[in-house]
C-alpha cells in the first residue's frame, strides 16, 4: 500500500477535476446618491432618439435631509436641436409614513400602477406615467424602505420621438439594479 500526503492528493484532485468555478460576477453596487442610479451610457442606450443633455449634476432637494438626493442631465438651455433630458431621484431608509404615497398612482392623472409582472426585478410597488403627448415619462419604484424615480423627456424643436412605457420600464430595470 502506498500512502500519499494529503496535500499531494488534493493537488491531484484539482488537476483531474479542474479548478473551482469562478465566483459569480458581482452586480452593481447600491447607489449612494441619485447621480449613481444610472449612467449617461445607460440612459443613452434606452433613449436613442436624440443625444443626452450634459450631466449628471446633483440638484438640491428643498427641505430634505441627506437620505433624499436628486440628479439631472439637463443644461436648461434653449434647445436648437432635439435632446434627451433625464432626472433621477433616490431616497434611502424612508419612514413608513413617507413611503405611504410613493409608488402609487394618483387618481385623475395619466399615471398607472405597475402590474405584478412589471414589478418583477424592480421592487414592491411602482407607478409609470406618460404625459405631454408621450414626450415625457416618469417611473417611480419602492423597494423595502428605499425609493427611486426616473423622469425622461425629449425636448427641442421639430418632431420629437415618443417616450414609451417599454422605455420607462427598461430604464427602471437598469436603475433598480442599484436600488
C-alpha positions as CSV (number, residue, x, y, z in Angstrom):
1,X,0.0,0.0,0.0
2,X,1.3,3.4,-1.0
3,X,0.4,6.3,1.3
4,X,0.4,9.8,-0.3
5,X,0.5,13.0,1.7
6,X,-2.9,14.8,1.8
7,X,-1.5,17.9,0.0
8,X,-0.4,15.8,-3.0
9,X,-3.8,14.1,-3.1
10,X,-5.7,17.4,-3.1
11,X,-3.3,18.7,-5.8
12,X,-4.0,15.7,-7.9
13,X,-7.8,16.1,-7.4
14,X,-7.6,19.7,-8.7
15,X,-5.6,18.6,-11.7
16,X,-8.1,15.8,-12.5
17,X,-11.3,17.8,-11.9
18,X,-10.1,21.3,-12.9
19,X,-10.1,24.4,-10.8
20,X,-13.1,25.6,-8.9
21,X,-15.7,27.5,-10.9
22,X,-15.2,31.3,-10.9
23,X,-17.3,33.3,-8.4
24,X,-20.4,34.8,-9.9
25,X,-19.8,38.4,-11.1
26,X,-20.9,41.0,-8.6
27,X,-23.8,43.2,-9.7
28,X,-23.6,47.0,-9.5
29,X,-23.1,48.5,-6.0
30,X,-26.1,50.1,-4.4
31,X,-26.4,53.8,-5.4
32,X,-25.3,56.2,-2.7
33,X,-26.9,59.2,-4.4
34,X,-29.3,59.8,-7.3
35,X,-26.3,60.6,-9.5
36,X,-25.2,56.9,-9.1
37,X,-28.6,55.4,-10.0
38,X,-27.9,55.5,-13.8
39,X,-25.0,56.3,-16.0
40,X,-25.2,58.6,-19.1
41,X,-24.5,55.5,-21.2
42,X,-27.4,53.6,-19.7
43,X,-29.8,56.4,-20.4
44,X,-28.5,56.9,-23.9
45,X,-28.8,53.2,-24.6
46,X,-32.6,53.3,-23.9
47,X,-33.5,56.7,-25.3
48,X,-31.8,56.7,-28.7
49,X,-34.0,59.3,-30.4
50,X,-31.7,62.2,-29.6
51,X,-28.5,63.0,-27.7
52,X,-28.5,63.2,-23.9
53,X,-28.0,66.6,-22.3
54,X,-24.9,67.1,-20.2
55,X,-24.8,65.6,-16.7
56,X,-25.1,64.2,-14.2
57,X,-25.5,67.3,-11.9
58,X,-26.6,67.0,-8.3
59,X,-29.6,69.1,-7.5
60,X,-30.5,70.3,-4.1
61,X,-33.8,68.9,-2.8
62,X,-35.5,71.6,-0.7
63,X,-36.3,70.7,2.9
64,X,-34.7,67.2,2.5
65,X,-32.0,65.5,4.5
66,X,-29.1,63.5,3.1
67,X,-31.2,60.4,2.5
68,X,-33.0,62.2,-0.3
69,X,-31.0,63.1,-3.4
70,X,-31.8,64.3,-6.9
71,X,-29.7,64.4,-10.1
72,X,-30.2,65.7,-13.6
73,X,-28.9,65.5,-17.1
74,X,-30.2,68.9,-18.4
75,X,-28.3,72.1,-19.2
76,X,-31.6,74.1,-19.1
77,X,-30.6,75.9,-22.3
78,X,-32.9,76.8,-25.2
79,X,-32.5,73.7,-27.3
80,X,-31.9,74.3,-31.0
81,X,-31.8,70.5,-31.8
82,X,-33.7,67.6,-30.2
83,X,-32.2,66.4,-26.9
84,X,-33.0,64.0,-24.1
85,X,-33.1,65.4,-20.6
86,X,-33.2,62.9,-17.6
87,X,-33.8,63.3,-13.9
88,X,-33.2,60.7,-11.2
89,X,-34.2,60.7,-7.5
90,X,-33.2,58.4,-4.7
91,X,-34.5,58.1,-1.1
92,X,-32.9,55.7,1.3
93,X,-34.2,54.4,4.6
94,X,-37.5,56.2,4.3
95,X,-40.0,56.2,7.1
96,X,-43.2,54.2,6.6
97,X,-45.3,57.3,6.8
98,X,-43.3,58.9,4.0
99,X,-43.4,55.8,1.8
100,X,-47.2,55.5,2.0
101,X,-47.9,57.7,-1.0
102,X,-44.8,56.8,-3.0
103,X,-45.1,54.4,-5.9
104,X,-48.9,54.7,-6.1
105,X,-50.8,56.3,-9.0
106,X,-52.8,59.5,-8.1
107,X,-56.4,59.4,-9.3
108,X,-57.2,61.7,-12.1
109,X,-53.6,61.6,-13.6
110,X,-52.1,59.8,-16.5
111,X,-50.2,57.6,-14.1
112,X,-51.0,53.9,-13.6
113,X,-49.7,51.4,-11.0
114,X,-47.2,48.9,-12.3
115,X,-48.6,45.3,-12.6
116,X,-47.2,42.4,-10.6
117,X,-45.4,41.1,-13.7
118,X,-43.9,44.5,-14.4
119,X,-42.6,44.7,-10.8
120,X,-40.6,41.5,-11.0
121,X,-36.9,42.6,-10.5
122,X,-37.9,46.2,-9.8
123,X,-39.5,46.4,-6.3
124,X,-42.6,46.2,-4.2
125,X,-44.7,48.7,-5.9
126,X,-44.4,51.4,-8.6
127,X,-46.1,53.8,-11.0
128,X,-45.5,54.8,-14.6
129,X,-46.8,57.9,-16.3
130,X,-46.5,59.3,-19.8
131,X,-47.5,62.9,-20.5
132,X,-47.2,65.8,-23.0
133,X,-48.1,63.6,-26.0
134,X,-45.7,60.9,-24.7
135,X,-42.7,63.3,-24.9
136,X,-42.2,63.0,-21.1
137,X,-42.2,59.9,-18.9
138,X,-41.9,59.2,-15.2
139,X,-41.4,56.0,-13.3
140,X,-41.1,55.5,-9.6
141,X,-40.4,52.3,-7.7
142,X,-40.4,51.5,-3.9
143,X,-38.4,48.6,-2.7
144,X,-38.4,48.0,1.0
145,X,-37.5,51.3,2.7
146,X,-35.9,52.7,-0.4
147,X,-37.5,54.6,-3.4
148,X,-36.2,55.9,-6.7
149,X,-37.7,57.7,-9.6
150,X,-36.6,58.4,-13.2
151,X,-38.0,61.1,-15.5
152,X,-37.1,61.4,-19.1
153,X,-38.2,63.9,-21.7
154,X,-37.4,64.6,-25.4
155,X,-37.1,68.4,-25.8
156,X,-36.3,70.8,-28.6
157,X,-37.8,71.9,-31.9
158,X,-39.5,69.8,-34.5
159,X,-41.0,66.4,-34.4
160,X,-39.7,64.6,-31.3
161,X,-39.6,60.9,-30.6
162,X,-42.1,59.5,-28.1
163,X,-41.3,58.1,-24.7
164,X,-42.9,54.6,-24.3
165,X,-43.9,52.6,-21.3
166,X,-41.4,50.0,-22.5
167,X,-38.6,52.6,-22.5
168,X,-39.6,53.6,-18.9
169,X,-39.6,50.0,-17.7
170,X,-36.2,49.4,-19.4
171,X,-34.6,52.4,-17.7
172,X,-36.2,51.4,-14.3
173,X,-34.7,47.9,-14.6
174,X,-31.3,49.4,-15.1
175,X,-31.8,51.7,-12.1
176,X,-33.3,49.0,-9.9
177,X,-30.0,47.1,-10.1
178,X,-28.6,49.8,-7.9
179,X,-31.6,50.2,-5.6
